Amino acid sequence: MKLMISGCRDGVTYGDVLIAIALSGIQYGHPEDELISLGGRGTDTFSEKWAKANRIPIRLIPCPFSKDNPYAEQAQIDKAVLQANVFILLLNGISIREDYIKTRIRATGLFGYFHQIEPSPIPFVDPVDEEPKVRKPRKIKKK
């Protein structure tokens, strides 16, 4: 089974991913199982953590966001969707990317489990996105 677990990054927890996997009813643990990941934060990161814990190989298809070329992201999503045959999508009702992925999954006609989560009032903060703290130069006193 080629499984793709994707979706929102804001308000999702590792527990949400585990619940979605359990409720989807998928059977995993076969030698040919593989997780297809877009490498994003939130759902993708937690699904990779789950795959590692269950010794499922991960195929990473990076999906970089580009303001200059939004179609580059869609091309990578299409590539990932075409390689998977089972889908779990976590939705918070806010993300634009999740709507595009849902449309592509439905177009395949394959099994897709869509799991709605409650959006969190506190957005997901990645330490990489935080502004680096820059020290102000000390003033040197003239003698």
Beta strands, then each sheet from edge to edge (+ up, - down):
strand 1: 2-7
strand 2: 34-37
strand 3: 58-60
strand 4: 86-91
strand 5: 111-116
sheet 1: 3+ 2+ 1+ 4+ 5+
end
